[in-house]
Amino acid sequence: MTRPLLEKEFVAEAAVNPYRIVKFGASDDNVLQAAAATDALIGVVEGVAPALGERCAVVTHGIAEIKLGGTVVRGGPITSDASGQGVAAAPAAANNNRLIGFALQSGVAGDVINVLVSPGSIQG
């Protein structure tokens, strides 16, 4: 069950798949599906799939559902893979990863799990 504390409406600069992490777009109030652990992650688009130019609600804080692109363990920090799916944040020494939040459940690639959305960063 999701419990968004804060949602903001944005415009999709390209199609976004459901349950994906998004990053800031090129213009104010625009988002794109995240594509790397170093992207400026802003939140999660849950069960909708906005097309280019469509408005979408982005969960920026609270509990949201994210599709996984790899194995994660509950309590672990989550970042984005190349397709906006959640993966365990594990930056190499002296490198940074942006975080979307922390896993509330363990899961494997393809699972949709609850994540405590709280954007930030972590250094390896």
RODREN-359956 format. One line per 8 residues: their letters; for each residue x, y, z of N, C-alpha, C, O. Coordinates in steps of 0.1 Angstrom, whole numbers, always signed. Layout:
% RODREN-359956
A> X:Y:Z:X:Y:Z:X:Y:Z:X:Y:Z ~ ... .
END
This chain:
% RODREN-359956
MTRPLLEK> +8:-12:+0:+0:+0:+0:+9:+12:+0:+19:+13:+8 ~ +6:+22:-9:+14:+34:-9:+7:+45:+0:-5:+45:+3 ~ +16:+54:+4:+12:+65:+13:+20:+77:+9:+29:+81:+16 ~ +17:+83:-2:+24:+95:-6:+22:+107:+4:+10:+110:+7 ~ +33:+112:+9:+31:+124:+18:+31:+137:+9:+25:+147:+13 ~ +38:+136:-2:+39:+148:-10:+40:+144:-25:+49:+136:-29 ~ +31:+148:-33:+31:+146:-47:+31:+160:-54:+25:+169:-49 ~ +38:+160:-65:+38:+172:-74:+35:+168:-88:+39:+158:-93 .
EFVAEAAV> +28:+177:-95:+24:+174:-109:+35:+180:-117:+40:+191:-116 ~ +40:+172:-127:+50:+175:-137:+45:+172:-150:+35:+165:-152 ~ +52:+176:-161:+50:+172:-175:+61:+163:-179:+72:+165:-177 ~ +57:+152:-185:+66:+142:-190:+73:+147:-203:+66:+150:-213 ~ +86:+148:-203:+94:+152:-215:+95:+140:-225:+98:+143:-237 ~ +92:+128:-221:+91:+116:-229:+83:+106:-222:+79:+109:-210 ~ +80:+95:-228:+71:+85:-222:+78:+80:-209:+91:+78:-209 ~ +71:+78:-199:+76:+72:-186:+68:+59:-183:+56:+59:-183 .
NPYRIVKF> +75:+48:-181:+68:+36:-177:+63:+36:-163:+68:+44:-155 ~ +53:+28:-160:+48:+28:-146:+58:+23:-136:+67:+15:-139 ~ +57:+28:-124:+65:+24:-112:+80:+27:-114:+88:+19:-110 ~ +83:+38:-121:+96:+42:-124:+101:+54:-117:+93:+63:-113 ~ +114:+55:-115:+120:+67:-109:+122:+77:-120:+125:+74:-131 ~ +119:+90:-116:+121:+101:-126:+131:+111:-121:+134:+112:-109 ~ +137:+118:-131:+147:+128:-128:+141:+142:-133:+131:+142:-141 ~ +148:+152:-130:+144:+165:-135:+146:+165:-150:+156:+160:-155 .
GASDDNVL> +137:+172:-158:+139:+174:-172:+147:+186:-175:+152:+192:-166 ~ +147:+190:-188:+154:+201:-193:+148:+214:-189:+154:+225:-188 ~ +134:+214:-187:+127:+226:-183:+121:+225:-169:+119:+214:-164 ~ +118:+236:-163:+111:+236:-150:+98:+229:-151:+91:+229:-162 ~ +95:+221:-141:+82:+214:-140:+81:+202:-151:+70:+197:-154 ~ +93:+198:-156:+93:+186:-165:+101:+175:-159:+110:+178:-151 ~ +98:+163:-162:+105:+151:-157:+108:+141:-169:+101:+141:-179 ~ +118:+133:-167:+121:+123:-176:+124:+110:-168:+127:+111:-156 .
QAAAATDA> +122:+98:-174:+125:+86:-167:+140:+86:-164:+148:+89:-173 ~ +144:+83:-152:+158:+83:-148:+166:+72:-156:+160:+63:-161 ~ +179:+75:-158:+187:+66:-166:+200:+63:-160:+208:+56:-166 ~ +203:+68:-148:+216:+65:-141:+215:+68:-127:+207:+76:-122 ~ +224:+62:-119:+225:+64:-105:+230:+78:-101:+229:+83:-90 ~ +235:+85:-111:+241:+99:-109:+231:+109:-113:+233:+121:-112 ~ +219:+106:-119:+209:+115:-123:+203:+123:-111:+203:+117:-100 ~ +198:+135:-113:+191:+142:-102:+177:+137:-100:+168:+142:-106 .
LIGVVEGV> +176:+126:-92:+164:+119:-90:+154:+128:-82:+158:+134:-72 ~ +141:+128:-86:+132:+137:-79:+120:+129:-73:+115:+133:-62 ~ +117:+118:-78:+105:+110:-73:+102:+98:-81:+110:+93:-89 ~ +89:+93:-79:+84:+81:-85:+71:+84:-92:+62:+90:-86 ~ +70:+79:-104:+57:+78:-111:+51:+64:-109:+58:+54:-112 ~ +40:+63:-102:+35:+50:-99:+27:+43:-110:+33:+42:-121 ~ +15:+39:-109:+8:+31:-118:+3:+37:-131:-4:+30:-138 ~ +7:+49:-135:+4:+55:-147:+15:+54:-157:+27:+52:-153 .
APALGERC> +13:+56:-170:+23:+56:-180:+22:+69:-188:+16:+68:-199 ~ +26:+81:-183:+24:+93:-191:+32:+93:-204:+44:+88:-204 ~ +26:+98:-214:+33:+99:-227:+39:+113:-228:+37:+121:-219 ~ +47:+115:-238:+53:+129:-241:+43:+140:-239:+32:+139:-246 ~ +45:+150:-231:+36:+161:-230:+25:+159:-220:+18:+169:-217 ~ +23:+147:-215:+12:+145:-205:+16:+149:-191:+28:+148:-188 ~ +7:+153:-183:+9:+157:-169:+9:+144:-161:+2:+134:-164 ~ +17:+143:-151:+18:+131:-142:+21:+135:-128:+28:+145:-125 .
AVVTHGIA> +15:+128:-119:+18:+130:-104:+31:+122:-101:+32:+111:-104 ~ +40:+129:-94:+53:+123:-90:+53:+123:-75:+52:+134:-68 ~ +55:+112:-69:+56:+111:-54:+70:+115:-51:+80:+108:-55 ~ +72:+126:-44:+85:+131:-40:+89:+128:-26:+101:+128:-23 ~ +79:+124:-17:+82:+120:-4:+71:+111:+1:+59:+113:-3 ~ +74:+101:+9:+64:+91:+14:+67:+77:+9:+78:+74:+6 ~ +56:+69:+9:+58:+55:+4:+52:+54:-10:+40:+57:-12 ~ +60:+48:-19:+56:+46:-33:+61:+32:-37:+69:+26:-31 .
EIKLGGTV> +54:+28:-48:+58:+15:-54:+68:+17:-65:+66:+26:-74 ~ +79:+9:-65:+89:+10:-76:+92:-4:-81:+92:-14:-74 ~ +93:-5:-95:+97:-17:-101:+112:-19:-100:+120:-9:-102 ~ +116:-31:-96:+131:-33:-94:+138:-38:-107:+132:-45:-115 ~ +150:-34:-108:+159:-38:-119:+170:-48:-114:+178:-52:-121 ~ +169:-51:-101:+179:-60:-95:+175:-63:-81:+164:-59:-76 ~ +183:-71:-74:+180:-75:-60:+183:-64:-50:+193:-57:-51 ~ +173:-62:-42:+175:-52:-31:+170:-59:-18:+163:-68:-17 .
VRGGPITS> +176:-53:-7:+172:-58:+7:+165:-47:+14:+170:-36:+14 ~ +155:-51:+22:+147:-41:+29:+157:-33:+38:+166:-39:+44 ~ +155:-20:+39:+163:-11:+46:+175:-5:+38:+181:+4:+42 ~ +178:-11:+27:+189:-7:+18:+186:+6:+10:+174:+8:+6 ~ +196:+14:+7:+194:+25:-2:+191:+21:-16:+197:+12:-21 ~ +182:+29:-23:+178:+26:-36:+181:+37:-46:+179:+49:-42 ~ +187:+34:-57:+189:+44:-68:+183:+38:-81:+176:+29:-81 ~ +186:+45:-92:+180:+41:-105:+190:+34:-114:+202:+36:-114 .
DASGQGVA> +185:+24:-122:+193:+18:-132:+191:+26:-145:+185:+36:-145 ~ +195:+20:-156:+194:+27:-169:+180:+29:-174:+178:+36:-184 ~ +171:+21:-168:+157:+22:-173:+147:+27:-162:+135:+25:-163 ~ +152:+34:-152:+144:+40:-142:+139:+30:-132:+130:+34:-123 ~ +144:+18:-132:+140:+8:-122:+149:+9:-109:+161:+14:-110 ~ +144:+5:-98:+151:+6:-86:+162:-5:-84:+159:-17:-87 ~ +174:-1:-80:+185:-10:-78:+192:-6:-65:+190:+6:-61 ~ +199:-15:-59:+207:-11:-47:+217:-1:-50:+225:-3:-60 .
AAPAAANN> +218:+9:-42:+229:+19:-44:+242:+14:-38:+242:+11:-26 ~ +252:+13:-46:+265:+8:-41:+276:+15:-49:+283:+9:-57 ~ +278:+28:-46:+288:+36:-53:+302:+31:-50:+306:+27:-39 ~ +311:+31:-60:+325:+28:-59:+331:+39:-50:+326:+49:-48 ~ +343:+36:-45:+350:+45:-36:+352:+58:-43:+356:+59:-55 ~ +349:+69:-36:+350:+83:-40:+340:+87:-51:+342:+98:-57 ~ +330:+78:-53:+320:+82:-63:+307:+84:-55:+305:+79:-44 ~ +298:+91:-61:+285:+94:-55:+273:+87:-63:+274:+86:-75 .
NRLIGFAL> +263:+83:-56:+250:+79:-62:+240:+88:-56:+240:+91:-45 ~ +230:+91:-65:+218:+98:-60:+208:+87:-55:+207:+77:-61 ~ +201:+90:-44:+192:+80:-39:+178:+85:-41:+175:+97:-41 ~ +169:+76:-43:+154:+79:-44:+148:+76:-30:+138:+81:-26 ~ +155:+67:-22:+150:+64:-9:+155:+50:-4:+166:+46:-8 ~ +147:+44:+4:+151:+31:+11:+140:+21:+9:+128:+23:+11 ~ +145:+8:+6:+135:-3:+4:+128:-6:+17:+135:-8:+28 ~ +115:-8:+16:+107:-12:+28:+105:-27:+27:+99:-33:+36 .
QSGVAGDV> +109:-34:+16:+107:-48:+14:+119:-53:+6:+126:-45:-1 ~ +123:-65:+7:+133:-71:-1:+126:-76:-14:+114:-78:-15 ~ +134:-76:-25:+129:-81:-38:+139:-83:-48:+151:-81:-46 ~ +135:-88:-60:+144:-91:-71:+139:-85:-83:+128:-79:-84 ~ +147:-85:-94:+144:-78:-107:+130:-82:-111:+126:-94:-111 ~ +122:-72:-115:+108:-75:-119:+98:-73:-109:+86:-70:-112 ~ +101:-74:-96:+92:-72:-85:+88:-57:-84:+96:-48:-88 ~ +77:-54:-79:+72:-40:-75:+71:-40:-60:+63:-47:-54 .
INVLVSPG> +80:-32:-54:+80:-31:-39:+77:-17:-34:+78:-7:-42 ~ +75:-16:-21:+73:-3:-14:+86:+2:-11:+95:-5:-6 ~ +88:+15:-13:+100:+23:-10:+97:+35:-3:+87:+42:-7 ~ +104:+38:+7:+103:+51:+14:+110:+62:+6:+122:+62:+6 ~ +103:+70:-1:+109:+80:-10:+114:+92:-2:+106:+98:+5 ~ +127:+94:-3:+133:+105:+4:+146:+108:-3:+157:+103:+0 ~ +146:+116:-14:+157:+118:-23:+169:+123:-15:+168:+130:-5 ~ +181:+118:-19:+194:+123:-13:+205:+117:-21:+204:+115:-33 .
SIQG> +217:+116:-15:+229:+111:-21:+237:+103:-11:+236:+104:+1 ~ +246:+94:-17:+254:+86:-9:+268:+86:-16:+269:+85:-28 ~ +279:+86:-8:+292:+85:-13:+299:+72:-10:+297:+67:+1 ~ +306:+66:-20:+313:+54:-18:+326:+55:-12:+333:+46:-10 .
END
